Amino acid sequence: MASPLGIYVHVPFCAVRCGYCDFNTYVSTQGRNGFAGAVAQELEQARAQLGDRPADTVFIGGGTPSLLDPAELREILEAIHLAPGAEVTSEANPESATRDWLQGAREAGINRISFGMQSAREHVLAALDRMHTPGRVAEAVADARAAGFDRFSVDLIYGAHGETDADWEASVRAALALEPEHVSAYALVVEPGTRLHARVRAREVPAPDDDALARRYELADDLLGAAGLPWYEISNWGEPCRHNVGYWRGYDWWGAGPGAHSHLDGTRWWNLRRPLAWAARVRNGASPAAGNERLNAETRRFERVMLGVRLAEGLDPAELDDAGRAEAERLRAEGLLDEGGPYLTLTRRGRLLADAVARRLTP
């Protein structure tokens, strides 16, 4: 039986490029006209390869998908063969997710919204180059509910320059006040090539402090868990996003749009990054892939361990070799994996050191 199939659509356009972002995004409007039509054409090419296999989940990310007109969202979704009960998510920035956009997105077939809240403090939003005001998120959530959305998530980022523990607590509490079914909370990472990276190197701003990041993670975990949103993946709490669980479980997904990545039957490939070059390939009826790799059995096992150990349901020790299972016992003794149970599950301290734990499990 085939694993669940996900479709990812990458919308690379932004009104402003955030200083910490290393995603494939563009403030320029080049390639904006006709974008949805090109995505739909690429998805039609995908259907020719996938046959009648339906998509169990769709995730429209970016960039800023809420810059697309709802009619463009409809055009994209009509090119996808959806399974009954499919989860169809779109990311949205609070400033561009207007009442009309949310109503149109719901009518187009979106049934789950992920709002980029990031913080409830104005000075922290400014440090992150975010354009919305703290109060705008609550307005967008109210508009989403009025439009018929009963599933929504909010994303938070902690560790920005100038943020205090009290600021972070206020942000988590503000997110919970919205009564979301799902919250993502990510530590700010200084990615090479970003404006933030250049500022840290020039000593204009300090790099995020590891001890502060650990404190804020633990605070978020306490508050979210107490509010009935248990962790299910290291950076995610609440009702699981089925699409993202597919990534962590190594299921198949097809990525459409500039720079999108795909994985199908053990082969991974990635699209051309530039919107104009990507669209030219698609409109000529050619694959927009820029490269690919066939994953061997050992690489696939390694990735299953690296990703699977991040989940609260744990990792099947059968994925490990003898050296890995011996290391798991040592990790239990060190308090990084829970005692007992058939699966290997990270303790909270283990979650803070998850990358190191995964490396030790795959010697």
N, C-alpha and C positions, 0 to 999 in steps of 0.2 A: 504494500500500500504506500502510495506517495506521501511524503511529508507535507504539512501545510505549506501553501505558497503565499508569499508576500510580494506586493508591488510597492516599490519606493519611487516617488517622483520628486526630482530635485528642481526647485525653483531658485535660480541663483541671484535674483535681483533684490537689492536692498536700497532703502532711501539713504541710509548712512551705514558705513562699515564700522562695526565696533572694534575698538583697539585690541581686544583680546582674541578676536575671531580669526581662525585659520581655515575656515571652510571656503569652498569654491563659490565666492560671491562677488557681485559687481554692482557698483553704484551707477555706472553708465547704463543708458537705455538701449545700447546696441544689442540687437538680437531680441528685444522685447516684443516687437510687432511680429505676429504670427507664431509666437512661442508655443501657445497651447496647441495649435494645429500641428506643429512639429512633434510635440510630445505624443499627441494622439497617433500620428503616423508611426512613431517609433514603437508605441504600444501595439499597433496593428501588426508590425513586424514581429513583435514578441509573440502575439497570439498565433502567428503562422508556425512558430517553433513549439509553443506550448500546447497547441491543439485545443481541446475542450477543457483542459485543466483550469478550474476556476481559482480566483484569488480569494483566500480566506481573510487577508488583511491588506489594507492600502494605507500608506503613510505619505502625505505630501509635506515635504520639509524644505528647508532652505538655509540661507536666504530668508525671504519673507513671502510665504504663499498668500498672505492676506493683501498683497499688492495686485494679485490677479483678480480680474473681474469674475463674479460668480458664473457668468456664462462660459468663461474659459475653464473653470473647474468642471462644469457640466460636460464640456467637450472632451476633457481629459478622461473623466470617469466613464463616459459612454464608450470609450475605447477599451475598457477593461471588462472581462467576463468575471463577474462577482459571484461568489458562492452565497447561498442563502445565509443571512445573519452575519455577513462580513463586517468586520470592524474597519471603518473608513475615517482616518484621522487627518486633520490638517493642523499644522502649526499656524499661529497667528500672533502678530504683535499687537498689544493693546491699542496703540494709537491708530492703526489702520483697520482694525477689526470693528468697523462701525456697525450700527444696528442694521442698516441695509445690507452690508456685506454678510453679516452673520445670518440674516434671514435668507439671502440668496444662496449662501453656502449650504445651509440646511436643505433647501429645496433642490439643490444640485446633487445631493446624495451624501454629503459629509455628515457623519453621525457622532463624531468625537472631535473636540477642539483641545489643542495644547497651547495654552497662553504663556508667552515669554514674560513672566512677571519680574524675575531676577531679584528684586529687592522692594521693600516698602519704604526705604529711606531715600530722600531726594538726593543727598550728597553721594550716596552709594550708586544710584542710577547714573549720576553725572560721571562718576569715576569709571563706570562701565560703558559710557557713551550711549546710554539708552535715552530715547526721546520722550517716553511717556512720563506722566506725573504719577505719584503713588496712588492717587485716588482713581485713576483711569481704569485700573484693572478691575475694581469692583463694578464700575459701570459696564465694562465689557462683559463681565460674567452675568450681570443682570440682563443685559441684552441677549446673551447667548441662551439663557433660560427662557426668555420671552420668545425666542426664535424656535424653541422646541428641543434644544440640546439638553439631555439629561446626563451626558457623560462629558466631563472635561477635566483637564489636568493643568497644573501650574508648574512652571520651571523656576527654580531659584538658583542663584550663584552666591557662594560665600568666599570671602578672602580678599575682596577688593581693597585697594589702598584707602585708608580712612574709615573703614568699617570697624566697629567695635563689637564685642560679644553682645552688648545690649541691642545694638542695631540689628544683629542677626536674629536674636530672639524675637524682636518686634516684627521682623519680616516673616518668620515662620508662623507666628501667631496671626499675622494679617492674612497669610495664605490660608490657614485653617479656618479663619472667620468666613472665608468664601465657601466653605463646605465642599471642597473638591473631592472627587473619588480617588484622585491620584496626585502625588507630588513627586517631582524630581528635584534633587538638590545636588549640585555639582560644585566641587572645589575649583576655584579659579586656577587655571594652568597657564603658565607663561610659555606660549608656543613660539618656536623659532620662526622668524619672518614676519611676526605681527608687530604692530605699532607698540603694543605693550612690551614686547620683548626688547625693542629698541630703547624704550624709556627706562626699563630696568637696567639694561646694560649701561646707559648713560647716567644712571643713579638719580634720575629725576623722581622715580618712585621706587619703593622697596619691593622686593619679591614677596609673595605671600609667605607668611610664617607657618612652618609645619605644625608647631604646637597649637597655634590659634586655629588652624584648619581642623586639627583633631578635636579640639574643644567644641567647635561649632558643629562638627559632624555628630558628636555624642549628644549635644543639646537638641539638634534636629531629630535624632533618633528617639530621644526621650519624649519630646513633645508630640511627634507624629504618632508614635506607638500609643501614647496615652489617649490620643484622639481617635483611636480605632483605625489607624492607617499603619499596619505592620510593614516592615521591610520585606520585599520579595526579591530585590536585587540590590547590590551595594548602594547605589545612588537613587533608588526608587522605592516608594512606599504606596500602599493602598491597593486598589483593584488593578491587577497587572495589565499593562499594555500588551495585547496579544502580538502585535507586530514586532515589538522589540524583543519579546521572549523568543520569537522565531530566530532572531540573530544569535541570541545567547545559546540556543539549542542547536544551532547549525543547520536550520531548515533552509529550503530554497527561497531565494528572492530574486526579483528582476528589477533592476534600477533603470529608470528612464530620466533623461535630461542631462545637461552638461556636467561631466565629472561624476555621474552616478556609478556606483559599483553594483555588481550582480554576482550571484552564486547559484549554480545549477548543476546538480549531479556531480559535485566534486570539482567543477571548473569555476574559476573566478575571473571576471573581466571588469574593465573600467572604461568609461566613455571619455572622449575628448573633452577637455575642460572648457574651452572657449565657446560661448554660445553660438557665434556665427559659424565657426568651423563645424561644430556638432550639428547645427541645423542644416548646413549644406550637405553633409553626408546623408542625413535622414531623408532630405527631399530628393536626393538622387537615388533613393532606394537602396543605399548601401548601409552596412553596419557602422554605427558611430563609435565602435570600440577602438580604444587607443592601444590596448594590450590585454593579455590574458595569461593565466597560469593554471596548470592542472595540478591539483593538490594530491600528493601521494598519501598513502595510508598513515604514515607516521605524522605528517603535518596535520592531517585531519584530526588524529587523536590528540595531538598537542593542543590544537585550537579548542577541541571539546573540553579539555581540562581547563585551559585558561579562561574560557567563558563560562563553563558550567559551574565552576567553583564559586562564581559570583552570586549564584542564586540561592535563596533561602531554602529551597527544597533539597539542595545539596548535590553532590557529585557522586555518581556510582563508582565505587572503588575498582570495579571491573575495568574502568577506563585506564587504570594505572598498571605499570609493570611492577615486578617484585620490588625494585628499588624505590619506586614511588609509594607503594603501600607501606614499606618500612619507614619512609620519611613521614607518611601520614601519622604513624604512631608517635613519632618524635614531636610532630606539630601538635598532637593532642596533649602530650605531656607538657608542652610549653604554653598551653592555654590558647592556642590559635585556632584549633578545631574543637568542636563540641565533643564531649565524651559520649560514647554509646551511639546507638542508632545505626541502621544499615548504610546510610549515606554520609558523606563527608560534608559537614556544614561549618562555616566560619563562625567563630565567636565574634563579638563586637570588636575586640582587640584584633582579631584576625582580619576583620573587614578593613581596618585601618592599614593593614599590611598585606592586602590581598595579592598584589602583584608579586611580592616576595614569596608568599605562600605558594602561588601557582608555579613559580619557577622551581621551587624546591620539590614540588610534586612531579615535575617533569625533568628529572636529572639527565 
